[in-house]
């Protein structure tokens, strides 16, 4: 089972469709293999700028020190691992800056199952008066690797 965070941006009118985004918790494989393309696709321009500046700076440093091309390859692998490990947290952070709020966390085997679970049970489920409201889930611990605040940071 994977965990998916559900973020929603409230609309001013009820007539519009809900603006809901589900993001998988954990490692982002596309960001590992194509970090620059992933950062561009997800509009993470500050992350892209930081990634490129780090790559250029470390490449110049490695060239000045006189290490070989294998050191540059190793460095790019380490930076890609860092981006992939934090990619989904950065995406959540960016959405929260755009007004999205954390609604819930859904456990499911795939994104499709998570969407079905959320929209069927949580979003459109019947609200019976005699049923107790679901208990809010406790926030997960914040990652120590990211410099950005995440929705899971303790308040």
N, CA, C and O atoms as a GROMACS GRO file, in nm:
protein
  620
    1UNK      N    1   0.083  -0.119   0.000
    1UNK     CA    2   0.000   0.000   0.000
    1UNK      C    3   0.088   0.125   0.000
    1UNK      O    4   0.189   0.133   0.069
    2UNK      N    5   0.045   0.220  -0.079
    2UNK     CA    6   0.112   0.349  -0.084
    2UNK      C    7   0.022   0.453  -0.018
    2UNK      O    8  -0.099   0.437  -0.009
    3UNK      N    9   0.086   0.560   0.026
    3UNK     CA   10   0.011   0.672   0.083
    3UNK      C   11   0.006   0.784  -0.020
    3UNK      O   12   0.105   0.815  -0.085
    4UNK      N   13  -0.111   0.843  -0.033
    4UNK     CA   14  -0.132   0.956  -0.123
    4UNK      C   15  -0.190   1.070  -0.041
    4UNK      O   16  -0.288   1.051   0.031
    5UNK      N   17  -0.131   1.187  -0.053
    5UNK     CA   18  -0.190   1.304   0.011
    5UNK      C   19  -0.289   1.366  -0.084
    5UNK      O   20  -0.266   1.372  -0.205
    6UNK      N   21  -0.400   1.412  -0.030
    6UNK     CA   22  -0.504   1.475  -0.110
    6UNK      C   23  -0.504   1.623  -0.076
    6UNK      O   24  -0.526   1.661   0.039
    7UNK      N   25  -0.480   1.706  -0.178
    7UNK     CA   26  -0.480   1.850  -0.157
    7UNK      C   27  -0.590   1.910  -0.242
    7UNK      O   28  -0.612   1.871  -0.357
    8UNK      N   29  -0.659   2.006  -0.184
    8UNK     CA   30  -0.775   2.066  -0.248
    8UNK      C   31  -0.765   2.217  -0.239
    8UNK      O   32  -0.729   2.272  -0.135
    9UNK      N   33  -0.797   2.284  -0.350
    9UNK     CA   34  -0.804   2.430  -0.349
    9UNK      C   35  -0.951   2.468  -0.348
    9UNK      O   36  -1.023   2.441  -0.445
   10UNK      N   37  -0.997   2.531  -0.240
   10UNK     CA   38  -1.139   2.568  -0.232
   10UNK      C   39  -1.175   2.668  -0.341
   10UNK      O   40  -1.100   2.760  -0.371
   11UNK      N   41  -1.292   2.648  -0.400
   11UNK     CA   42  -1.346   2.740  -0.501
   11UNK      C   43  -1.443   2.835  -0.434
   11UNK      O   44  -1.501   2.805  -0.330
   12UNK      N   45  -1.459   2.951  -0.496
   12UNK     CA   46  -1.555   3.049  -0.444
   12UNK      C   47  -1.698   3.008  -0.473
   12UNK      O   48  -1.790   3.039  -0.396
   13UNK      N   49  -1.718   2.938  -0.583
   13UNK     CA   50  -1.852   2.896  -0.620
   13UNK      C   51  -1.861   2.745  -0.616
   13UNK      O   52  -1.762   2.676  -0.642
   14UNK      N   53  -1.976   2.694  -0.584
   14UNK     CA   54  -1.998   2.550  -0.578
   14UNK      C   55  -2.020   2.489  -0.716
   14UNK      O   56  -2.013   2.367  -0.731
   15UNK      N   57  -2.046   2.573  -0.818
   15UNK     CA   58  -2.076   2.522  -0.951
   15UNK      C   59  -1.954   2.464  -1.020
   15UNK      O   60  -1.968   2.378  -1.107
   16UNK      N   61  -1.836   2.508  -0.984
   16UNK     CA   62  -1.714   2.462  -1.048
   16UNK      C   63  -1.675   2.324  -0.996
   16UNK      O   64  -1.707   2.288  -0.882
   17UNK      N   65  -1.606   2.249  -1.078
   17UNK     CA   66  -1.555   2.121  -1.034
   17UNK      C   67  -1.449   2.141  -0.927
   17UNK      O   68  -1.379   2.242  -0.928
   18UNK      N   69  -1.436   2.047  -0.836
   18UNK     CA   70  -1.335   2.062  -0.731
   18UNK      C   71  -1.194   2.052  -0.789
   18UNK      O   72  -1.169   1.974  -0.880
   19UNK      N   73  -1.105   2.130  -0.735
   19UNK     CA   74  -0.966   2.129  -0.778
   19UNK      C   75  -0.888   2.045  -0.676
   19UNK      O   76  -0.844   2.096  -0.573
   20UNK      N   77  -0.872   1.916  -0.706
   20UNK     CA   78  -0.813   1.820  -0.614
   20UNK      C   79  -0.690   1.757  -0.680
   20UNK      O   80  -0.694   1.721  -0.797
   21UNK      N   81  -0.582   1.744  -0.604
   21UNK     CA   82  -0.459   1.681  -0.653
   21UNK      C   83  -0.419   1.573  -0.553
   21UNK      O   84  -0.414   1.597  -0.433
   22UNK      N   85  -0.390   1.453  -0.604
   22UNK     CA   86  -0.339   1.344  -0.522
   22UNK      C   87  -0.192   1.326  -0.554
   22UNK      O   88  -0.154   1.315  -0.670
   23UNK      N   89  -0.109   1.324  -0.451
   23UNK     CA   90   0.036   1.312  -0.469
   23UNK      C   91   0.086   1.195  -0.386
   23UNK      O   92   0.057   1.184  -0.267
   24UNK      N   93   0.161   1.108  -0.450
   24UNK     CA   94   0.216   0.991  -0.383
   24UNK      C   95   0.323   1.034  -0.283
   24UNK      O   96   0.404   1.122  -0.310
   25UNK      N   97   0.321   0.971  -0.170
   25UNK     CA   98   0.422   0.996  -0.067
   25UNK      C   99   0.545   0.911  -0.100
   25UNK      O  100   0.532   0.793  -0.132
   26UNK      N  101   0.662   0.970  -0.091
   26UNK     CA  102   0.784   0.893  -0.110
   26UNK      C  103   0.862   0.929  -0.234
   26UNK      O  104   0.852   1.039  -0.287
   27UNK      N  105   0.939   0.833  -0.280
   27UNK     CA  106   1.036   0.849  -0.388
   27UNK      C  107   0.966   0.871  -0.522
   27UNK      O  108   0.865   0.806  -0.551
   28UNK      N  109   1.020   0.960  -0.604
   28UNK     CA  110   0.963   0.991  -0.736
   28UNK      C  111   1.059   0.940  -0.844
   28UNK      O  112   1.163   1.001  -0.870
   29UNK      N  113   1.024   0.829  -0.905
   29UNK     CA  114   1.112   0.767  -1.004
   29UNK      C  115   1.137   0.852  -1.128
   29UNK      O  116   1.251   0.858  -1.174
   30UNK      N  117   1.036   0.919  -1.184
   30UNK     CA  118   1.066   1.004  -1.300
   30UNK      C  119   1.167   1.114  -1.269
   30UNK      O  120   1.248   1.150  -1.354
   31UNK      N  121   1.163   1.166  -1.147
   31UNK     CA  122   1.257   1.271  -1.108
   31UNK      C  123   1.399   1.216  -1.095
   31UNK      O  124   1.496   1.292  -1.106
   32UNK      N  125   1.413   1.087  -1.071
   32UNK     CA  126   1.547   1.027  -1.063
   32UNK      C  127   1.610   1.017  -1.201
   32UNK      O  128   1.726   1.054  -1.219
   33UNK      N  129   1.534   0.969  -1.298
   33UNK     CA  130   1.590   0.944  -1.430
   33UNK      C  131   1.597   1.068  -1.518
   33UNK      O  132   1.683   1.078  -1.606
   34UNK      N  133   1.508   1.163  -1.495
   34UNK     CA  134   1.504   1.286  -1.575
   34UNK      C  135   1.478   1.406  -1.485
   34UNK      O  136   1.370   1.466  -1.493
   35UNK      N  137   1.572   1.444  -1.398
   35UNK     CA  138   1.541   1.550  -1.301
   35UNK      C  139   1.511   1.684  -1.367
   35UNK      O  140   1.421   1.755  -1.322
   36UNK      N  141   1.583   1.720  -1.471
   36UNK     CA  142   1.560   1.850  -1.534
   36UNK      C  143   1.422   1.853  -1.600
   36UNK      O  144   1.347   1.950  -1.584
   37UNK      N  145   1.389   1.747  -1.672
   37UNK     CA  146   1.259   1.741  -1.739
   37UNK      C  147   1.146   1.738  -1.636
   37UNK      O  148   1.043   1.803  -1.654
   38UNK      N  149   1.164   1.661  -1.527
   38UNK     CA  150   1.061   1.655  -1.423
   38UNK      C  151   1.040   1.792  -1.360
   38UNK      O  152   0.927   1.834  -1.339
   39UNK      N  153   1.150   1.862  -1.328
   39UNK     CA  154   1.139   1.994  -1.267
   39UNK      C  155   1.070   2.093  -1.360
   39UNK      O  156   0.991   2.176  -1.314
   40UNK      N  157   1.098   2.085  -1.490
   40UNK     CA  158   1.028   2.171  -1.586
   40UNK      C  159   0.881   2.134  -1.598
   40UNK      O  160   0.795   2.222  -1.599
   41UNK      N  161   0.852   2.006  -1.607
   41UNK     CA  162   0.715   1.959  -1.624
   41UNK      C  163   0.627   1.998  -1.505
   41UNK      O  164   0.511   2.036  -1.523
   42UNK      N  165   0.681   1.989  -1.385
   42UNK     CA  166   0.606   2.023  -1.264
   42UNK      C  167   0.617   2.170  -1.226
   42UNK      O  168   0.569   2.212  -1.121
   43UNK      N  169   0.681   2.249  -1.312
   43UNK     CA  170   0.696   2.393  -1.293
   43UNK      C  171   0.766   2.428  -1.163
   43UNK      O  172   0.727   2.521  -1.093
   44UNK      N  173   0.868   2.352  -1.132
   44UNK     CA  174   0.950   2.376  -1.014
   44UNK      C  175   1.072   2.458  -1.055
   44UNK      O  176   1.185   2.408  -1.054
   45UNK      N  177   1.050   2.584  -1.093
   45UNK     CA  178   1.155   2.665  -1.152
   45UNK      C  179   1.265   2.700  -1.054
   45UNK      O  180   1.382   2.706  -1.092
   46UNK      N  181   1.231   2.724  -0.928
   46UNK     CA  182   1.335   2.752  -0.829
   46UNK      C  183   1.420   2.627  -0.803
   46UNK      O  184   1.541   2.637  -0.787
   47UNK      N  185   1.356   2.512  -0.799
   47UNK     CA  186   1.431   2.387  -0.784
   47UNK      C  187   1.520   2.360  -0.903
   47UNK      O  188   1.632   2.312  -0.888
   48UNK      N  189   1.471   2.392  -1.023
   48UNK     CA  190   1.552   2.375  -1.144
   48UNK      C  191   1.672   2.468  -1.141
   48UNK      O  192   1.783   2.426  -1.174
   49UNK      N  193   1.651   2.591  -1.102
   49UNK     CA  194   1.761   2.686  -1.093
   49UNK      C  195   1.865   2.639  -0.991
   49UNK      O  196   1.985   2.643  -1.018
   50UNK      N  197   1.820   2.593  -0.876
   50UNK     CA  198   1.913   2.543  -0.773
   50UNK      C  199   1.988   2.420  -0.824
   50UNK      O  200   2.108   2.407  -0.802
   51UNK      N  201   1.917   2.331  -0.891
   51UNK     CA  202   1.980   2.208  -0.945
   51UNK      C  203   2.088   2.244  -1.046
   51UNK      O  204   2.199   2.192  -1.040
   52UNK      N  205   2.055   2.334  -1.139
   52UNK     CA  206   2.153   2.371  -1.241
   52UNK      C  207   2.273   2.444  -1.182
   52UNK      O  208   2.387   2.420  -1.222
   53UNK      N  209   2.248   2.534  -1.087
   53UNK     CA  210   2.360   2.605  -1.023
   53UNK      C  211   2.450   2.509  -0.946
   53UNK      O  212   2.572   2.522  -0.950
   54UNK      N  213   2.390   2.413  -0.876
   54UNK     CA  214   2.471   2.314  -0.805
   54UNK      C  215   2.552   2.229  -0.902
   54UNK      O  216   2.670   2.202  -0.878
   55UNK      N  217   2.490   2.186  -1.010
   55UNK     CA  218   2.562   2.106  -1.109
   55UNK      C  219   2.678   2.183  -1.169
   55UNK      O  220   2.788   2.130  -1.182
   56UNK      N  221   2.654   2.308  -1.206
   56UNK     CA  222   2.761   2.390  -1.266
   56UNK      C  223   2.870   2.416  -1.164
   56UNK      O  224   2.989   2.402  -1.195
   57UNK      N  225   2.831   2.454  -1.042
   57UNK     CA  226   2.931   2.483  -0.940
   57UNK      C  227   3.018   2.363  -0.905
   57UNK      O  228   3.140   2.374  -0.896
   58UNK      N  229   2.952   2.248  -0.884
   58UNK     CA  230   3.029   2.128  -0.851
   58UNK      C  231   3.113   2.079  -0.969
   58UNK      O  232   3.222   2.026  -0.949
   59UNK      N  233   3.063   2.096  -1.088
   59UNK     CA  234   3.140   2.054  -1.206
   59UNK      C  235   3.265   2.140  -1.221
   59UNK      O  236   3.373   2.088  -1.252
   60UNK      N  237   3.252   2.270  -1.199
   60UNK     CA  238   3.369   2.359  -1.205
   60UNK      C  239   3.467   2.323  -1.094
   60UNK      O  240   3.588   2.318  -1.117
   61UNK      N  241   3.415   2.298  -0.976
   61UNK     CA  242   3.502   2.261  -0.863
   61UNK      C  243   3.577   2.131  -0.891
   61UNK      O  244   3.696   2.121  -0.864
   62UNK      N  245   3.507   2.033  -0.945
   62UNK     CA  246   3.571   1.905  -0.976
   62UNK      C  247   3.674   1.922  -1.086
   62UNK      O  248   3.780   1.858  -1.082
   63UNK      N  249   3.645   2.008  -1.184
   63UNK     CA  250   3.740   2.033  -1.292
   63UNK      C  251   3.864   2.104  -1.240
   63UNK      O  252   3.976   2.071  -1.279
   64UNK      N  253   3.845   2.202  -1.150
   64UNK     CA  254   3.959   2.276  -1.094
   64UNK      C  255   4.045   2.185  -1.008
   64UNK      O  256   4.168   2.191  -1.013
   65UNK      N  257   3.983   2.101  -0.929
   65UNK     CA  258   4.056   2.009  -0.843
   65UNK      C  259   4.130   1.905  -0.928
   65UNK      O  260   4.235   1.856  -0.888
   66UNK      N  261   4.074   1.872  -1.042
   66UNK     CA  262   4.141   1.778  -1.131
   66UNK      C  263   4.087   1.637  -1.125
   66UNK      O  264   4.153   1.544  -1.172
   67UNK      N  265   3.970   1.619  -1.069
   67UNK     CA  266   3.910   1.486  -1.067
   67UNK      C  267   3.852   1.454  -1.205
   67UNK      O  268   3.830   1.545  -1.286
   68UNK      N  269   3.830   1.330  -1.232
   68UNK     CA  270   3.787   1.287  -1.365
   68UNK      C  271   3.638   1.302  -1.389
   68UNK      O  272   3.563   1.355  -1.306
   69UNK      N  273   3.598   1.254  -1.505
   69UNK     CA  274   3.458   1.262  -1.544
   69UNK      C  275   3.370   1.170  -1.458
   69UNK      O  276   3.250   1.193  -1.444
   70UNK      N  277   3.430   1.068  -1.400
   70UNK     CA  278   3.352   0.978  -1.315
   70UNK      C  279   3.302   1.051  -1.190
   70UNK      O  280   3.196   1.019  -1.138
   71UNK      N  281   3.378   1.149  -1.142
   71UNK     CA  282   3.333   1.227  -1.028
   71UNK      C  283   3.212   1.313  -1.064
   71UNK      O  284   3.120   1.328  -0.984
   72UNK      N  285   3.212   1.368  -1.184
   72UNK     CA  286   3.097   1.447  -1.229
   72UNK      C  287   2.976   1.356  -1.245
   72UNK      O  288   2.865   1.395  -1.208
   73UNK      N  289   2.995   1.237  -1.298
   73UNK     CA  290   2.885   1.141  -1.312
   73UNK      C  291   2.829   1.102  -1.175
   73UNK      O  292   2.707   1.096  -1.157
   74UNK      N  293   2.917   1.077  -1.080
   74UNK     CA  294   2.875   1.043  -0.945
   74UNK      C  295   2.798   1.159  -0.880
   74UNK      O  296   2.697   1.138  -0.813
   75UNK      N  297   2.847   1.279  -0.902
   75UNK     CA  298   2.780   1.397  -0.848
   75UNK      C  299   2.640   1.412  -0.908
   75UNK      O  300   2.545   1.441  -0.835
   76UNK      N  301   2.627   1.394  -1.038
   76UNK     CA  302   2.495   1.408  -1.100
   76UNK      C  303   2.400   1.300  -1.049
   76UNK      O  304   2.280   1.325  -1.035
   77UNK      N  305   2.452   1.180  -1.021
   77UNK     CA  306   2.369   1.074  -0.965
   77UNK      C  307   2.322   1.110  -0.825
   77UNK      O  308   2.206   1.088  -0.791
   78UNK      N  309   2.410   1.164  -0.743
   78UNK     CA  310   2.374   1.203  -0.606
   78UNK      C  311   2.270   1.314  -0.608
   78UNK      O  312   2.174   1.311  -0.530
   79UNK      N  313   2.288   1.414  -0.695
   79UNK     CA  314   2.190   1.522  -0.703
   79UNK      C  315   2.055   1.472  -0.756
   79UNK      O  316   1.950   1.517  -0.711
   80UNK      N  317   2.058   1.379  -0.851
   80UNK     CA  318   1.933   1.322  -0.901
   80UNK      C  319   1.862   1.243  -0.791
   80UNK      O  320   1.739   1.247  -0.781
   81UNK      N  321   1.937   1.171  -0.709
   81UNK     CA  322   1.877   1.099  -0.596
   81UNK      C  323   1.814   1.196  -0.496
   81UNK      O  324   1.706   1.170  -0.444
   82UNK      N  325   1.881   1.306  -0.472
   82UNK     CA  326   1.827   1.407  -0.380
   82UNK      C  327   1.698   1.466  -0.435
   82UNK      O  328   1.600   1.482  -0.362
   83UNK      N  329   1.697   1.499  -0.563
   83UNK     CA  330   1.576   1.554  -0.625
   83UNK      C  331   1.463   1.452  -0.618
   83UNK      O  332   1.350   1.486  -0.584
   84UNK      N  333   1.493   1.326  -0.651
   84UNK     CA  334   1.389   1.222  -0.653
   84UNK      C  335   1.334   1.195  -0.513
   84UNK      O  336   1.215   1.167  -0.497
   85UNK      N  337   1.419   1.204  -0.412
   85UNK     CA  338   1.374   1.180  -0.275
   85UNK      C  339   1.283   1.291  -0.224
   85UNK      O  340   1.194   1.266  -0.143
   86UNK      N  341   1.304   1.413  -0.272
   86UNK     CA  342   1.228   1.527  -0.221
   86UNK      C  343   1.126   1.582  -0.320
   86UNK      O  344   1.055   1.677  -0.287
   87UNK      N  345   1.117   1.525  -0.438
   87UNK     CA  346   1.034   1.582  -0.545
   87UNK      C  347   0.888   1.597  -0.505
   87UNK      O  348   0.829   1.703  -0.526
   88UNK      N  349   0.829   1.494  -0.450
   88UNK     CA  350   0.687   1.503  -0.414
   88UNK      C  351   0.662   1.599  -0.300
   88UNK      O  352   0.557   1.663  -0.295
   89UNK      N  353   0.756   1.611  -0.207
   89UNK     CA  354   0.744   1.711  -0.099
   89UNK      C  355   0.750   1.852  -0.156
   89UNK      O  356   0.675   1.940  -0.113
   90UNK      N  357   0.839   1.874  -0.252
   90UNK     CA  358   0.849   2.006  -0.315
   90UNK      C  359   0.720   2.039  -0.390
   90UNK      O  360   0.675   2.153  -0.390
   91UNK      N  361   0.663   1.937  -0.453
   91UNK     CA  362   0.537   1.958  -0.526
   91UNK      C  363   0.424   1.994  -0.429
   91UNK      O  364   0.344   2.083  -0.459
   92UNK      N  365   0.418   1.927  -0.314
   92UNK     CA  366   0.317   1.961  -0.212
   92UNK      C  367   0.338   2.102  -0.161
   92UNK      O  368   0.242   2.178  -0.143
   93UNK      N  369   0.463   2.138  -0.138
   93UNK     CA  370   0.494   2.271  -0.087
   93UNK      C  371   0.449   2.377  -0.187
   93UNK      O  372   0.390   2.478  -0.149
   94UNK      N  373   0.478   2.354  -0.316
   94UNK     CA  374   0.439   2.450  -0.418
   94UNK      C  375   0.286   2.464  -0.425
   94UNK      O  376   0.234   2.574  -0.438
   95UNK      N  377   0.216   2.352  -0.418
   95UNK     CA  378   0.069   2.358  -0.420
   95UNK      C  379   0.014   2.432  -0.299
   95UNK      O  380  -0.082   2.508  -0.311
   96UNK      N  381   0.075   2.411  -0.183
   96UNK     CA  382   0.027   2.482  -0.063
   96UNK      C  383   0.049   2.632  -0.076
   96UNK      O  384  -0.029   2.711  -0.024
   97UNK      N  385   0.154   2.672  -0.145
   97UNK     CA  386   0.178   2.814  -0.168
   97UNK      C  387   0.076   2.874  -0.264
   97UNK      O  388   0.053   2.994  -0.263
   98UNK      N  389   0.015   2.790  -0.347
   98UNK     CA  390  -0.086   2.834  -0.443
   98UNK      C  391  -0.228   2.826  -0.384
   98UNK      O  392  -0.325   2.850  -0.456
   99UNK      N  393  -0.240   2.792  -0.257
   99UNK     CA  394  -0.371   2.793  -0.192
   99UNK      C  395  -0.434   2.657  -0.171
   99UNK      O  396  -0.547   2.649  -0.124
  100UNK      N  397  -0.365   2.550  -0.203
  100UNK     CA  398  -0.419   2.416  -0.181
  100UNK      C  399  -0.405   2.381  -0.033
  100UNK      O  400  -0.307   2.417   0.032
  101UNK      N  401  -0.504   2.310   0.017
  101UNK     CA  402  -0.503   2.267   0.156
  101UNK      C  403  -0.499   2.116   0.163
  101UNK      O  404  -0.557   2.048   0.079
  102UNK      N  405  -0.430   2.064   0.262
  102UNK     CA  406  -0.426   1.919   0.283
  102UNK      C  407  -0.561   1.874   0.337
  102UNK      O  408  -0.608   1.924   0.439
  103UNK      N  409  -0.624   1.779   0.266
  103UNK     CA  410  -0.756   1.730   0.306
  103UNK      C  411  -0.741   1.604   0.388
  103UNK      O  412  -0.792   1.595   0.500
  104UNK      N  413  -0.672   1.506   0.332
  104UNK     CA  414  -0.656   1.378   0.400
  104UNK      C  415  -0.542   1.301   0.337
  104UNK      O  416  -0.482   1.345   0.238
  105UNK      N  417  -0.512   1.187   0.396
  105UNK     CA  418  -0.414   1.094   0.340
  105UNK      C  419  -0.488   0.964   0.312
  105UNK      O  420  -0.560   0.912   0.397
  106UNK      N  421  -0.471   0.913   0.190
  106UNK     CA  422  -0.541   0.792   0.147
  106UNK      C  423  -0.439   0.682   0.123
  106UNK      O  424  -0.336   0.705   0.058
  107UNK      N  425  -0.466   0.563   0.175
  107UNK     CA  426  -0.381   0.447   0.150
  107UNK      C  427  -0.445   0.363   0.041
  107UNK      O  428  -0.562   0.324   0.051
  108UNK      N  429  -0.368   0.335  -0.065
  108UNK     CA  430  -0.421   0.256  -0.177
  108UNK      C  431  -0.305   0.193  -0.251
  108UNK      O  432  -0.189   0.230  -0.232
  109UNK      N  433  -0.337   0.097  -0.336
  109UNK     CA  434  -0.236   0.027  -0.414
  109UNK      C  435  -0.190   0.104  -0.535
  109UNK      O  436  -0.078   0.083  -0.582
  110UNK      N  437  -0.273   0.193  -0.588
  110UNK     CA  438  -0.238   0.271  -0.706
  110UNK      C  439  -0.309   0.406  -0.699
  110UNK      O  440  -0.396   0.428  -0.615
  111UNK      N  441  -0.269   0.494  -0.788
  111UNK     CA  442  -0.331   0.626  -0.792
  111UNK      C  443  -0.480   0.615  -0.825
  111UNK      O  444  -0.562   0.687  -0.768
  112UNK      N  445  -0.514   0.527  -0.915
  112UNK     CA  446  -0.655   0.508  -0.952
  112UNK      C  447  -0.738   0.463  -0.831
  112UNK      O  448  -0.848   0.514  -0.808
  113UNK      N  449  -0.686   0.367  -0.756
  113UNK     CA  450  -0.758   0.321  -0.637
  113UNK      C  451  -0.769   0.431  -0.533
  113UNK      O  452  -0.871   0.443  -0.466
  114UNK      N  453  -0.664   0.512  -0.520
  114UNK     CA  454  -0.667   0.623  -0.425
  114UNK      C  455  -0.774   0.726  -0.466
  114UNK      O  456  -0.847   0.777  -0.381
  115UNK      N  457  -0.782   0.754  -0.595
  115UNK     CA  458  -0.886   0.846  -0.642
  115UNK      C  459  -1.025   0.790  -0.617
  115UNK      O  460  -1.114   0.861  -0.571
  116UNK      N  461  -1.044   0.662  -0.648
  116UNK     CA  462  -1.175   0.601  -0.624
  116UNK      C  463  -1.211   0.603  -0.477
  116UNK      O  464  -1.325   0.635  -0.441
  117UNK      N  465  -1.116   0.570  -0.392
  117UNK     CA  466  -1.141   0.570  -0.248
  117UNK      C  467  -1.178   0.710  -0.199
  117UNK      O  468  -1.276   0.727  -0.127
  118UNK      N  469  -1.099   0.807  -0.240
  118UNK     CA  470  -1.124   0.943  -0.191
  118UNK      C  471  -1.257   0.997  -0.241
  118UNK      O  472  -1.338   1.044  -0.162
  119UNK      N  473  -1.280   0.991  -0.372
  119UNK     CA  474  -1.401   1.052  -0.427
  119UNK      C  475  -1.527   0.976  -0.389
  119UNK      O  476  -1.634   1.035  -0.375
  120UNK      N  477  -1.516   0.845  -0.374
  120UNK     CA  478  -1.635   0.768  -0.338
  120UNK      C  479  -1.667   0.779  -0.189
  120UNK      O  480  -1.782   0.803  -0.152
  121UNK      N  481  -1.568   0.763  -0.105
  121UNK     CA  482  -1.593   0.759   0.040
  121UNK      C  483  -1.588   0.895   0.106
  121UNK      O  484  -1.672   0.926   0.190
  122UNK      N  485  -1.490   0.976   0.069
  122UNK     CA  486  -1.469   1.101   0.143
  122UNK      C  487  -1.540   1.220   0.079
  122UNK      O  488  -1.598   1.302   0.149
  123UNK      N  489  -1.535   1.229  -0.053
  123UNK     CA  490  -1.585   1.350  -0.118
  123UNK      C  491  -1.736   1.346  -0.139
  123UNK      O  492  -1.807   1.439  -0.102
  124UNK      N  493  -1.784   1.235  -0.200
  124UNK     CA  494  -1.924   1.228  -0.233
  124UNK      C  495  -2.003   1.133  -0.146
  124UNK      O  496  -2.122   1.110  -0.169
  125UNK      N  497  -1.939   1.078  -0.046
  125UNK     CA  498  -2.007   0.982   0.041
  125UNK      C  499  -2.123   1.045   0.114
  125UNK      O  500  -2.122   1.165   0.141
  126UNK      N  501  -2.224   0.964   0.145
  126UNK     CA  502  -2.341   1.020   0.216
  126UNK      C  503  -2.302   1.063   0.357
  126UNK      O  504  -2.224   0.997   0.426
  127UNK      N  505  -2.359   1.174   0.397
  127UNK     CA  506  -2.334   1.228   0.530
  127UNK      C  507  -2.455   1.199   0.618
  127UNK      O  508  -2.549   1.278   0.625
  128UNK      N  509  -2.451   1.086   0.683
  128UNK     CA  510  -2.562   1.051   0.771
  128UNK      C  511  -2.545   1.122   0.905
  128UNK      O  512  -2.434   1.140   0.954
  129UNK      N  513  -2.657   1.162   0.962
  129UNK     CA  514  -2.652   1.238   1.086
  129UNK      C  515  -2.614   1.150   1.204
  129UNK      O  516  -2.554   1.198   1.300
  130UNK      N  517  -2.649   1.022   1.199
  130UNK     CA  518  -2.620   0.937   1.313
  130UNK      C  519  -2.482   0.873   1.306
  130UNK      O  520  -2.442   0.806   1.402
  131UNK      N  521  -2.410   0.890   1.198
  131UNK     CA  522  -2.275   0.834   1.188
  131UNK      C  523  -2.176   0.932   1.249
  131UNK      O  524  -2.185   1.053   1.228
  132UNK      N  525  -2.081   0.879   1.326
  132UNK     CA  526  -1.980   0.969   1.382
  132UNK      C  527  -1.887   1.017   1.272
  132UNK      O  528  -1.861   0.945   1.176
  133UNK      N  529  -1.838   1.137   1.287
  133UNK     CA  530  -1.744   1.190   1.188
  133UNK      C  531  -1.610   1.116   1.202
  133UNK      O  532  -1.572   1.078   1.312
  134UNK      N  533  -1.539   1.098   1.090
  134UNK     CA  534  -1.412   1.027   1.097
  134UNK      C  535  -1.310   1.106   1.179
  134UNK      O  536  -1.307   1.229   1.176
  135UNK      N  537  -1.228   1.033   1.250
  135UNK     CA  538  -1.124   1.096   1.330
  135UNK      C  539  -1.015   1.149   1.239
  135UNK      O  540  -0.974   1.079   1.145
  136UNK      N  541  -0.966   1.270   1.263
  136UNK     CA  542  -0.857   1.322   1.179
  136UNK      C  543  -0.731   1.239   1.200
  136UNK      O  544  -0.702   1.194   1.310
  137UNK      N  545  -0.658   1.221   1.091
  137UNK     CA  546  -0.535   1.145   1.100
  137UNK      C  547  -0.424   1.233   1.155
  137UNK      O  548  -0.419   1.353   1.127
  138UNK      N  549  -0.338   1.174   1.233
  138UNK     CA  550  -0.225   1.248   1.288
  138UNK      C  551  -0.126   1.276   1.175
  138UNK      O  552  -0.106   1.189   1.090
  139UNK      N  553  -0.064   1.393   1.172
  139UNK     CA  554   0.031   1.423   1.065
  139UNK      C  555   0.154   1.335   1.075
  139UNK      O  556   0.198   1.298   1.184
  140UNK      N  557   0.209   1.302   0.960
  140UNK     CA  558   0.332   1.224   0.954
  140UNK      C  559   0.448   1.314   0.992
  140UNK      O  560   0.438   1.436   0.980
  141UNK      N  561   0.558   1.257   1.038
  141UNK     CA  562   0.672   1.341   1.074
  141UNK      C  563   0.731   1.409   0.951
  141UNK      O  564   0.727   1.354   0.841
  142UNK      N  565   0.785   1.527   0.971
  142UNK     CA  566   0.845   1.602   0.862
  142UNK      C  567   0.978   1.540   0.822
  142UNK      O  568   1.046   1.478   0.903
  143UNK      N  569   1.011   1.556   0.697
  143UNK     CA  570   1.138   1.505   0.647
  143UNK      C  571   1.250   1.596   0.692
  143UNK      O  572   1.237   1.719   0.688
  144UNK      N  573   1.359   1.538   0.736
  144UNK     CA  574   1.474   1.617   0.779
  144UNK      C  575   1.560   1.657   0.660
  144UNK      O  576   1.654   1.735   0.676
  145UNK      N  577   1.531   1.604   0.541
  145UNK     CA  578   1.614   1.629   0.424
  145UNK      C  579   1.572   1.753   0.346
  145UNK      O  580   1.652   1.807   0.269
  146UNK      N  581   1.450   1.799   0.363
  146UNK     CA  582   1.403   1.911   0.283
  146UNK      C  583   1.411   2.041   0.361
  146UNK      O  584   1.378   2.045   0.479
  147UNK      N  585   1.454   2.149   0.296
  147UNK     CA  586   1.457   2.278   0.363
  147UNK      C  587   1.322   2.346   0.363
  147UNK      O  588   1.305   2.449   0.429
  148UNK      N  589   1.224   2.290   0.290
  148UNK     CA  590   1.093   2.353   0.278
  148UNK      C  591   0.997   2.293   0.381
  148UNK      O  592   1.010   2.177   0.420
  149UNK      N  593   0.904   2.373   0.422
  149UNK     CA  594   0.799   2.324   0.510
  149UNK      C  595   0.705   2.236   0.429
  149UNK      O  596   0.671   2.269   0.315
  150UNK      N  597   0.664   2.127   0.487
  150UNK     CA  598   0.570   2.037   0.420
  150UNK      C  599   0.440   2.038   0.498
  150UNK      O  600   0.436   2.086   0.611
  151UNK      N  601   0.333   1.985   0.439
  151UNK     CA  602   0.206   1.980   0.511
  151UNK      C  603   0.212   1.894   0.636
  151UNK      O  604   0.123   1.900   0.720
  152UNK      N  605   0.316   1.813   0.649
  152UNK     CA  606   0.326   1.721   0.761
  152UNK      C  607   0.404   1.780   0.877
  152UNK      O  608   0.418   1.716   0.981
  153UNK      N  609   0.456   1.902   0.861
  153UNK     CA  610   0.532   1.962   0.969
  153UNK      C  611   0.440   1.987   1.088
  153UNK      O  612   0.325   2.028   1.070
  154UNK      N  613   0.490   1.962   1.210
  154UNK     CA  614   0.408   1.991   1.327
  154UNK      C  615   0.383   2.141   1.338
  154UNK      O  616   0.470   2.222   1.304
  155UNK      N  617   0.267   2.175   1.383
  155UNK     CA  618   0.230   2.317   1.395
  155UNK      C  619   0.281   2.372   1.525
  155UNK      O  620   0.261   2.489   1.555
   0.00000   0.00000   0.00000
